[in-house]
Every structure is written in C-alpha cells, then in structure tokens.
Amino acid sequence: MVTKKTGWVVTLGVVVSLAATGCGTDTKKEATPTSKQEPTAAATAAATPETKKEPVTLKFMQYTASGSQEQTLGDMVKAFESANPDVKVKVDIVDYNNYYTKLNTQLASGDAPDVFEVGYENFVSYAAKNTLKDLTPIIAKDTTFKPEIYKGLAYDSFKYSGKQYGVVESFSDVVLFYNKDLFDKKQVEYPKADWTWKQELEAAQKLTDAKSGVWGTYSPIQFYEFYKTIAQNGGGIWSADGKPTVNSKENIEALNWMLDKAKKYKVSPALNDDTFNQPDADLNAFKAGKIAMLRGGIWNFGRFADAPFKWDIALEPGNTKKAHHFFADGLVVSDKTKNAEAAWKFIKFMSSDPSVVSKRIEKGWSVPAVSDEKVMEAYFKQTPPASKKIVLEALNSLVLTPVGPIPDKWNDLTKAIGDELDKAKLKSDYTAEKALNEAQAKIEKLVTK
C-alpha cells in the first residue's frame, strides 16, 4: 500500500507542475502544432497497470512436527502465506530418524531447502562447514526486528563466531511420563522428585506384566539417551579439559543399567524386539497403555492429549544426580538460497509471530522461546499434564549436547558411539565395557585427525 500511495503522489506532483508551467506562459502565443503528441513518461506509468509478480517459493524441511503436529505446522504456514502473499512455502516433514540423512543428501547434491530446522548440536556443525547463510546483515537492515523478543541465551545459541546464522524456534526437554491408571491398578506410588534408579526399578518390577505386554519402564538405547543417562551417574563424554572419557567407570555402569532393564530385570521389552526398533514404537506403546513409565520429550504432550487413560510427568530418576536433556530447535537458511530476504521473513514469523506462538502453546508443541512472561502463564494452563511446571524444573539439572572440542565432527562422534551401542544392544556377547572401549578408541582418533 505504501508503494502505491507514493506512486500517486509522484504522478500528481508532475501534473501540478505541468499545470503551473502552462499558467506562466504567454496565453496569446500559439503553440507550435505537432503531427503527434507523445505521452509523457509519468502519464505512461500512471496508465500502465503494475505487472503482478509471481510469488517466491521457499522449500522448508523440518522434523519436529512429525507424528503429531503436521496439521499445526500447516496452519502456521498458511498464516504466514496469508500475511505474505508474495511468498509460498513448500513443506517437507521428515521423521527424526531419517531427517539428517535426507537433509545431508540434499545439501551434498546442491538441492538444499531454502529453510530448514536444526537442533543446536547440528547447528554448530553446519555453521562450522559454511553451510548456512549469515543473517547478520539482513537482520541489521530489518528495523522491525528486536532480538529481545526471544529468551537471550536461546537466541544467542544460534550464533557462531559472532554471527547470527539462525533464530531459536523453541526449546524443550525430556521428562518421565507415567500412566497413572497403571500405577493405580497396581497400587504403586507415583514417581517423586527424589526417586533414583533404584526406586524406578522397584516400581517397574511391580508394574510389569509381560504376559499382557505391559512394561514397567522404557527408554531407547541410542546416543542421545546414553549421554543423558551417563550424566545421571556422574559420567560424561568429555573431561573438563576436552579429553574423551567415553569408557569411564561411571559410563560403563550407566550403560549396564540401560541394558539390564531388559536383559536382567525384564522390566523393558527385549532388546531384539523388532516392534520396538521401529520409529515412534515406544510412543505408540505408551499411548496404547503398554508402558507404565517412559522417558520422552515434552513435544509429545499433543500426541498423548487424547490418550484413553490418565497420565502425568515427573523429573527423571537419576543415580548419583539429576540430569535432563535440553534441546533448542532453530530455523536456519541455506547458504545457497536465492531468496534470502523471503527466507528471513519466514523464519522470523515462524519463531515469534503471536499467532504462531499461541498455536504452538495451544497444541502442546514444545515451548516457544519468546521472552514474554504471559506466554508461559498460558502454557501452564494447558493440560494435560497437570504437573507442567516440571518442564521448567528440569532445566535446573539440564545436560547440554556434548559437542566437545570437535563440533564440526558431531555426526562422526554420534555415529562412532551409536554404532557401539547398537552392538551392545543386539549382540549377547558384546559387553558394555567392550562397546565403550571401542567407542573411546574411535573418538580419540577423531580428536587427533
């Protein structure tokens, strides 16, 4: 609208100017006749309708909507397109297990999406490899944008070498989900904040009914769960001075705990159970009432909202200490995009527009990273779960993704450890100690390369 109004003012100014010029001439002097009157440039511009530009199309790939929030994301994108009719968005939602494989394939082939979603740990790797668009100059020119709308640490987490390469979309953590109906049926006390692995095991043994396919507790055996679980036993991937400590005593104990829930105590499904090796199998089993306690991300609140039983959340039991995952998901722009300005509009809208923030809260999809305290008030009022403040309490014992001194080799690190965890999980004679000794050797090589 501003452009159109400006055009009319210019045209009117030219007309007034011409009229004033005519009034200042000698009216008795006849104008020299011409064979054809040529139209002025201003008149031509005024008479010619503006050419309608074709909308820009952005390719957008993401994973956090997979499984339960596809419609929510679709509504958000429609709201953006309605507010920005000159931009269309083509959405590609990929489940997390396949997301980075597909993304990396597209990046390598030169067919990258304009905008894509990344977790903090992967963001550092992509930024280090110059895969992302530096948004700093675009942000500097955007006089409508104020970084203060985001939580400070969350916004800064998508900086690299002093440059802004993305914006935080949301933050989330992992807590203990539990089926209250199963607890009530077996007359087992609900999980408490001071529970340790010992209390979890005792409850799980009472809750397990293998004949009915009901398991007392479950957590996946994979890299992300591993680095959180070892922290609950005082372990870690790196020492304070950046040396790998994958095969420490604490870590071996923690991996044995993960394995023994199925192998020794039989309170979790068999490790070679193909059903539980499928994407989202644990989430589906919890919703079906087949798992009493599940370590899961808060982004699943929406998935479980219509579960046919009562459920709630609690802090995860630890062994020597509490530890909870903390994830920050962000939106970044490919360095190869030809539509950087449109991409910036999109990620700004999708991370901070009030309609998007409200929709995210309404549907129980992670936690918006905006700084408005009223947002959190609205968030806590959305139930289930009733104990939603646990989400913030978990941040008091958060464990960050262990990128260590080799952030550019994050994918190599996760694969090196993940491959050994798979062997310990599926090979009966492959001990936790052997797996972590092998992983230690692999990480040492990565550090020295």
Residue, then its C-alpha position, 0 to 999 in steps of 0.5 A: m500500500v505504501t508503494k502505491k500511495t507514493g506512486w500517486v503522489v509522484t504522478l500528481g506532483v508532475v501534473v501540478s507542475l505541468a499545470a503551473t508551467g502552462c499558467g506562466t506562459d504567454t496565453k496569446k502565443e500559439a503553440t507550435p502544432t505537432s503531427k503527434q503528441e507523445p505521452t509523457a513518461a509519468a502519464t505512461a506509468a500512471a496508465t500502465p497497470e503494475t505487472k503482478k509478480e509471481p510469488v517466491t517459493l521457499k522449500f522448508m524441511q523440518y522434523t519436529a512436527s512429525g507424528s503429531q503436529e503436521q496439521t499445526l505446522g500447516d496452519m502456521v504456514k498458511a498464516f504466514e502465506s496469508a500475511n505474505p502473499d508474495v511468498k509460498v512455502k513448500v513443506d517437507i516433514v521428515d521423521y527424526n530418524n531419517y531427517y539428517t540423512k535426507l537433509n545431508t543428501q540434499l545439501a551434498s547434491g546442491d538441492a538444499p531447502d531454502v529453510f530448514e530446522v536444526g537442533y543446536e548440536n547440528f547447528v554448530s556443525y553446519a555453521a562450522k562447514n559454511t553451510l548456512k547463510d549469515l543473517t547478520p546483515i539482513i537482520a541489521k537492515d530489518t528495523t522491525f526486528k528486536p532480538e529481545i523478543y526471544k529468551g537471550l541465551a536461546y537466541d544467542s545459541f544460534k550464533y557462531s563466531g559472532k554471527q547470527y546464522g539462525v533464530v531459536e524456534s523453541f526449546s524443550d526437554v525430556v521428562l518421565f511420563y507415567n500412566k497413572d491408571l497403571f500405577d493405580k491398578k497396581q497400587v504403586e506410588y507415583p514417581k517423586a522428585d527424589w526417586t533414583w534408579k533404584q526406586e524406578l526399578e522397584a516400581a517397574q518390577k511391580l508394574t510389569d506384566a509381560k504376559s499382557g505386554v505391559w512394561g514397567t519402564y522404557s527408554p531407547i538405547q541410542f546416543y542421545e539417551f546414553y549421554k543423558t543417562i551417563a550424566q545421571n551417574g556422574g559420567g560424561i563424554w568429555s573431561a573438563d579439559g576436552k579429553p574423551t572419557v567415553n569408557s569411564k567407570e561411571n559410563i560403563e555402569a550407566l550403560n549396564w543399567m540401560l541394558d539390564k532393564a531388559k536383559k536382567y530385570k525384564v522390566s523393558p521389552a527385549l532388546n531384539d524386539d523388532t516392534f520396538n526398533q521401529p520409529d515412534a514404537d515406544l510412543n505408540a506403546f505408551k499411548a496404547g497403555k503398554i508402558a507404565m513409565l517412559r522417558g520422552g520429550i515434552w513435544n509429545f504432550g499433543r500426541f498423548a492429549d487424547a490418550p484413553f487413560k490418565w497420565d502425568i510427568a515427573l523429573e527423571p530418576g537419576n543415580t548419583k544426580k539429576a540430569h535432563h536433556f535440553f534441546a533448542d530447535g532453530l530455523v536456519v537458511s541455506d547458504k545457497t538460497k536465492n531468496a534470502e530476504a523471503a527466507w528471513k521473513f519466514i523464519k522470523f514469523m515462524s519463531s515469534d509471530p503471536s499467532v504462531v506462538s499461541k498455536r504452538i502453546e495451544k497444541g502442546w508443541s514444545v515451548p516457544a522461546v519468546s521472552d514474554e512472561k504471559v506466554m508461559e502463564a498460558y502454557f501452564k494452563q494447558t493440560p494435560p499434564a497437570s504437573k507442567k511446571i516440571v518442564l521448567e524444573a528440569l532445566n535446573s539439572l539440564v545436560l547440554t549436547p556434548v559437542g566437545p572440542i570437535p563440533d564440526k565432527w558431531n555426526d562422526l562422534t554420534k555415529a562412532i558411539g551409536d554404532e557401539l551401542d547398537k552392538a551392545k544392544l543386539k549382540s549377547d556377547y558384546t559387553a558394555e565395557k567392550a562397546l565403550n572401549e571401542a567407542q573411546a578408541k574411535i573418538e580419540k582418533l577423531v580428536t587427533k585427525 
